[in-house]
Amino acid sequence: MSRTAFLRLEWLLSAALVVLSVAWSALRDVPLGTRLVPSAGLVAAGVVAGAALWGTIPLLLRAPSMQRVWREILQPFSATLATRDMVVIATLSGLTEELFFRGILLPELGLVTSSLCFGVLHALCATYFVWATAVGAGMSALTLATSSLVTPMVAHATYNLGALLLLRRAAQRPAPATATAAIDSTIASPHGIG
């Protein structure tokens, strides 16, 4: 998929999630507005949680199926993106997915079902489905602990931005034997991510 097609798809999916969330909220009296008020503490907690998720990338890449997804789909795609594209993708997905999955599905369907739905949306392979489901449960826990959608939104966007920058950096290096080696060498680089 081309960069332009993906960005259009991201905008379309994001708009659909916002419309669906607002309509569902209005029809079912699910409070969204009061859970979207930012504070420095909520934003900081989100940044820390999102950055902590970066540490799971090397573990995720121990699975051969995830190495294939990383090498054959995610790296080539990320190499086509400008930094502003990555910021847009990370921001849109973080805000709109959390609005829908934690703002609407969590109170309506509960932690387990909403997390499974989140995993299904991200099911690039079985490993990523399991990981995304666990991350969805973690984002739900952040939502419940803070009574806010701000922290999981910021965490999600922070993780996505870091992961996209890491993917692009790995794509620009000569291909080592495994994706795990690529991520390990990227993390070990004295220049860090980006």
KEBATOR-526514 format. One record per residue: residue number from 1; z, x, y of N, C-alpha, C in turn. Coordinates in steps of 0.05 Angstrom, whole numbers. Layout:
N
NUM  Z  X  Y  Z  X  Y  Z  X  Y
...
This chain:
194
1  0  17  -24  0  0  0  0  18  25
2  -17  11  44  -18  27  68  6  23  86
3  10  42  104  32  41  123  31  15  138
4  8  8  149  5  -16  165  11  -41  149
5  0  -42  125  5  -66  108  35  -68  101
6  48  -46  96  76  -47  90  93  -56  114
7  86  -45  137  101  -53  161  97  -83  167
8  73  -93  163  69  -122  167  85  -138  147
9  85  -129  122  101  -142  101  130  -142  108
10  140  -119  118  169  -117  125  175  -137  148
11  158  -138  168  163  -157  190  162  -186  180
12  143  -192  162  140  -219  151  165  -227  134
13  173  -209  117  197  -214  100  221  -217  117
14  224  -200  137  247  -201  155  248  -228  171
15  225  -236  181  223  -262  196  230  -285  177
16  220  -284  152  225  -305  133  255  -306  126
17  268  -283  123  297  -283  117  313  -294  141
18  305  -288  165  319  -298  189  316  -329  190
19  291  -338  187  286  -367  188  302  -381  166
20  300  -371  142  314  -383  120  345  -383  124
21  355  -361  134  384  -358  139  393  -378  161
22  378  -380  183  386  -398  204  384  -427  195
23  362  -434  181  359  -461  171  381  -468  151
24  387  -451  132  407  -455  112  434  -458  126
25  439  -441  145  465  -442  160  468  -469  173
26  447  -478  186  448  -504  200  452  -527  181
27  437  -527  159  439  -549  140  465  -550  124
28  476  -527  119  500  -526  102  525  -518  117
29  524  -516  143  547  -509  160  559  -482  151
30  542  -463  146  552  -436  139  554  -421  166
31  578  -412  174  580  -398  200  568  -370  199
32  549  -366  216  537  -339  219  545  -326  245
33  543  -341  267  546  -329  294  573  -315  297
34  594  -326  288  621  -313  291  623  -288  275
35  606  -284  255  608  -260  238  589  -238  247
36  576  -243  270  557  -223  280  566  -209  306
37  591  -212  313  602  -199  337  609  -170  331
38  595  -151  344  601  -123  338  626  -112  352
39  637  -92  340  658  -76  353  653  -47  345
40  665  -29  360  662  -1  353  672  5  325
41  694  -7  318  705  -2  291  688  -12  269
42  676  -36  272  658  -47  252  633  -30  249
43  622  -21  272  598  -5  271  604  22  258
44  626  35  266  634  61  255  638  59  224
45  651  38  216  656  34  187  629  31  172
46  610  17  185  584  15  173  569  41  170
47  570  57  191  557  83  190  569  100  168
48  596  101  166  609  116  146  602  106  118
49  602  80  114  595  69  87  566  75  80
50  548  72  99  520  78  94  515  107  88
51  528  125  103  525  153  98  537  161  70
52  559  148  63  571  153  36  552  146  14
53  536  125  18  516  117  -2  495  139  -7
54  490  155  13  470  177  9  479  195  -14
55  505  197  -18  515  214  -40  508  203  -67
56  500  178  -69  493  167  -95  464  173  -103
57  448  183  -84  420  188  -90  416  209  -112
58  429  232  -112  426  251  -134  434  239  -161
59  455  222  -161  463  209  -186  441  189  -195
60  431  174  -177  410  155  -183  385  169  -195
61  379  192  -185  355  207  -193  359  222  -220
62  382  219  -232  386  230  -259  371  214  -280
63  365  189  -273  351  171  -291  321  176  -290
64  308  182  -313  279  187  -313  263  165  -300
65  270  140  -304  255  118  -292  256  119  -262
66  279  126  -251  282  128  -222  268  153  -211
67  267  174  -227  251  198  -219  222  191  -216
68  211  175  -234  183  167  -233  178  150  -207
69  196  131  -202  193  114  -178  195  131  -154
70  214  149  -153  217  168  -130  191  184  -126
71  181  196  -147  159  214  -145  132  200  -140
72  128  177  -154  101  165  -154  98  143  -134
73  120  131  -125  118  108  -106  131  115  -79
74  157  122  -80  172  125  -55  165  150  -39
75  162  173  -52  154  197  -36  127  195  -23
76  106  187  -38  80  185  -25  80  165  -2
77  94  142  -6  95  122  15  110  133  39
78  132  146  35  148  155  58  133  177  74
79  116  192  61  101  212  75  82  201  96
80  75  175  93  57  162  112  71  151  137
81  98  151  136  113  138  157  122  157  179
82  119  148  204  130  162  227  160  156  228
83  175  172  242  204  167  245  209  140  257
84  193  131  277  198  105  288  193  83  268
85  174  87  249  169  67  228  194  65  210
86  206  88  205  230  88  188  253  74  201
87  256  78  227  277  65  242  273  35  242
88  248  26  245  242  -3  245  248  -14  217
89  238  -1  196  243  -11  169  272  -12  162
90  287  9  169  316  10  163  331  -12  178
91  324  -15  203  338  -35  220  331  -63  211
92  306  -69  207  298  -96  198  311  -103  171
93  308  -86  152  319  -92  125  349  -94  126
94  362  -76  140  391  -77  142  401  -103  155
95  389  -111  177  398  -135  191  392  -160  175
96  367  -163  167  358  -188  156  367  -193  127
97  367  -171  111  376  -175  83  406  -181  83
98  421  -167  100  450  -173  100  455  -201  111
99  440  -209  131  443  -236  142  440  -257  119
100  419  -253  103  414  -272  82  433  -269  58
101  434  -245  47  450  -241  22  480  -243  26
102  490  -231  48  519  -232  53  527  -255  71
103  509  -262  90  515  -283  108  512  -311  96
104  492  -314  79  486  -341  67  494  -342  37
105  482  -324  21  486  -326  -8  514  -320  -17
106  527  -300  -4  555  -294  -12  573  -318  -10
107  575  -332  13  593  -355  14  583  -379  -3
108  557  -381  -7  546  -403  -22  547  -399  -52
109  541  -375  -61  538  -370  -90  559  -351  -102
110  574  -338  -85  594  -319  -94  584  -291  -96
111  603  -273  -101  597  -244  -101  578  -236  -124
112  583  -245  -148  566  -237  -171  538  -246  -168
113  534  -272  -163  507  -283  -162  491  -272  -138
114  504  -270  -115  490  -259  -91  483  -230  -96
115  500  -215  -109  494  -187  -115  471  -184  -135
116  471  -201  -155  449  -201  -174  422  -208  -160
117  423  -227  -142  399  -234  -127  389  -210  -111
118  407  -196  -98  401  -172  -83  388  -151  -101
119  400  -148  -125  389  -129  -144  360  -136  -152
120  355  -161  -157  328  -171  -164  308  -164  -142
121  316  -168  -117  298  -161  -95  290  -132  -95
122  307  -115  -105  302  -86  -105  295  -74  -132
123  287  -91  -151  283  -82  -179  257  -66  -182
124  256  -42  -172  233  -25  -176  232  -14  -205
125  256  -13  -217  259  -5  -245  287  -15  -253
126  293  -14  -279  319  -24  -288  343  -9  -275
127  340  17  -273  361  33  -261  366  25  -232
128  345  21  -217  348  13  -189  359  -15  -186
129  352  -33  -205  363  -60  -205  394  -58  -208
130  403  -42  -227  432  -40  -232  445  -28  -208
131  433  -6  -197  445  7  -173  446  -12  -150
132  424  -26  -144  422  -45  -121  442  -68  -125
133  446  -77  -149  466  -98  -154  494  -88  -148
134  500  -64  -156  526  -52  -150  529  -48  -120
135  508  -39  -106  509  -36  -77  513  -63  -64
136  499  -83  -74  503  -110  -63  532  -119  -66
137  544  -113  -88  572  -120  -91  590  -105  -71
138  583  -80  -67  597  -64  -47  594  -75  -18
139  570  -83  -12  565  -95  15  580  -121  17
140  581  -136  -5  597  -161  -5  626  -155  0
141  636  -134  -13  664  -126  -9  669  -118  20
142  650  -104  33  653  -97  61  654  -123  78
143  637  -142  71  636  -167  86  663  -182  84
144  673  -183  60  698  -198  55  721  -183  68
145  721  -157  67  744  -141  78  744  -142  109
146  721  -144  121  720  -144  151  716  -171  163
147  709  -191  146  702  -218  156  679  -217  176
148  662  -197  172  640  -193  190  615  -184  175
149  592  -190  186  566  -181  175  558  -155  188
150  571  -147  210  563  -123  225  566  -98  208
151  588  -95  194  592  -70  178  571  -67  156
152  566  -88  139  546  -84  119  518  -81  131
153  512  -94  153  486  -90  166  482  -61  175
154  502  -50  188  500  -22  197  499  -3  173
155  515  -9  152  516  8  128  488  8  115
156  477  -16  112  451  -19  99  429  -4  115
157  429  -8  141  409  6  158  413  36  158
158  438  45  159  444  74  158  434  86  132
159  441  73  109  432  83  84  401  85  83
160  388  63  90  359  62  88  345  83  105
161  355  87  130  344  108  147  347  135  135
162  371  141  126  376  168  113  359  172  88
163  357  151  72  341  153  47  311  157  54
164  301  143  74  273  146  81  268  174  93
165  286  184  109  282  211  120  283  232  97
166  301  228  78  304  246  56  279  245  38
167  268  221  34  243  219  18  220  233  32
168  218  229  58  196  242  72  198  272  71
169  223  282  74  227  311  73  220  322  46
170  228  308  25  222  316  -3  192  315  -8
171  178  296  4  149  293  0  134  316  14
172  146  328  34  133  349  49  136  376  35
173  154  378  15  159  403  1  141  405  -24
174  136  429  -33  122  431  -59  138  418  -80
175  125  405  -99  138  389  -120  153  407  -140
176  180  405  -142  194  420  -162  191  405  -189
177  203  415  -209  201  404  -236  210  375  -238
178  232  368  -223  242  341  -225  249  331  -197
179  251  305  -195  259  292  -170  287  300  -162
180  304  304  -183  332  312  -178  332  339  -164
181  315  357  -173  314  384  -161  304  381  -132
182  285  363  -127  276  358  -100  298  349  -81
183  313  330  -90  335  319  -73  356  340  -70
184  363  355  -91  383  376  -89  375  397  -70
185  349  405  -70  340  426  -52  339  415  -23
186  333  390  -20  332  378  7  360  377  19
187  379  369  2  407  367  12  418  395  18
188  410  415  2  421  442  5  408  456  29
189  386  445  40  372  458  62  391  462  86
190  390  485  99  407  489  122  401  470  146
191  378  457  145  371  439  167  379  411  162
192  389  404  138  398  377  133  375  357  132
193  381  332  135  362  311  134  347  309  160
194  320  305  158  304  298  181  295  322  196
